[in-house]
Amino acid sequence: MEAVSATREALGSLDPSWVAAIGGWLTGLAGWSAVAIQRRKLARLRAENRTSWQHAFVTYQRAYFLPFAETIRAAYQRFIDGRLGVPLTWEQATHQARWPRKTPLQPGEPLREWRSRHGTALDREDEFLLRFCEAIYPPAEAWNLQSPRARSLMTPEEFEVFHRARAGLTDYFHQCGSQRTRWPEFAQFLEREVRAHHYYRVKLVAYLEIALARARAADFPEASREHVGLFQLGHKWRVDDTRDEKLALPSTDLPEKLHVRRSA
């Protein structure tokens, strides 16, 4: 009590302006302390997020990409059997094709109509990759009520493994595309860890989604925006295609060399 009284007497003897200054300083100190604590918490959360992103990335590779790659490799060799002048691996075929044009589609535009609206008169490499995907997920036919699994180039066993793995990849890339703009740190992680070595896989999964949309029955309740993040991600990275997407000027040399490219 004596100490409290002494403090009060000391404060009472100070000039009011000094008391206000001291109070402001203490308030500012408390504010800076709170900011420092918040920054430490944010730094810790960011570190935890980076760890979780890396963990999810490793999980994606083990759980989805490995079975995806194993099953699609066998299917691709079956697809090119007897063909000449075609890419020898599915990786090469994917690298040589461009990102599917006009994707992501406008809201309300069904993905199953991409082929008829935007997928005509494709370049040879783009058409080849799409036909391979359509061999895995054949388009639905009114006269054929069999499931895509029964009509696929893959065996039923391969199809089951592949279909689950493809769904996992699709969801992972969709989440990457959806969260990229919300978390700047996550966007940096994608640029460092995913883009350079996995863009072509994003591209292939997009082609497979187009084929799968046509493989489903016409009355299938398609969620047209379900995997829009996948297409947003690939559209952002499509400049990484090994083939030039820019409009080429017409050549004046030989007619057979005239080739105008259209941007996606």
C-alpha positions, 0 to 999 in steps of 0.5 A: 500500500505504501508503494502504491501511495508513493507511486500515486504521489510521484505521478501526481507531482509530475506535469500533466503533459509528462504523464500523457507522454509517458502514457503514450509511450507505454501504449506504443510499446504495448502496440509494438509488442503485440505486432512483434508477437503477431509477426512471430506467430505469422512466421510460424504459421507460414513455416507450418504451411510450407511444411504442409505444402511440401508434405502434400506434394510428396503425398501426391507423387507417391499416392497418385503420380506413380500409379498414374504413370505406370498404368498410362505408360502401358496404355500409351505403348498399346495406343502407338503399336504399329504407328510410325512417326509418333512420340515414343512416350506419353511424356513426349506426346504431352510436351509436344502438344499445347495447352487446350485452347480457350480453357478455362471455359466461360462460366456455364459452358459445359466442358463436354462441349469443348471438343465441338466448340474449340477442339476442331481443326487442332494441330497434329500434336494436339489432336494426337494427345486428345485422341489418346485421352479419348482412347482411355475415356471413349466418348459416350455413344447413344447406341453403346450403354457400356461404361467408359471402363468397359470401352477403354483402351486400358484393361479393367484392372488398369482402368481402376488404378488409373481412374483413381490416380487421375482423380487424385491428380486432378483434385491436387492441381485444382487445389493448387490453382484455387489457392495460388492467388490466395496465398502468395507464399503458396504461389512461390512454392508452386513456382519453385517446386511444381511448375518446372517439372510438373506443368506437362502433367497439369496439361495432360490431366486437363486433356483427360478431363475433357475426354472424361466429360465426353465419356459421361452420359449426356444427362450426367450432372456435370459440375462445370466449375468443379475443377476450374482451378486445374484449368486456371493453373495450366492457363497461367503456365501455358507459356511454358509449352515447348512449342511457340503459342504466338501468332506466326507471320505468314512466310513468303518462301514456300506455300507448304511452310505457311502456318498461322498459329492461334493463341489459346 
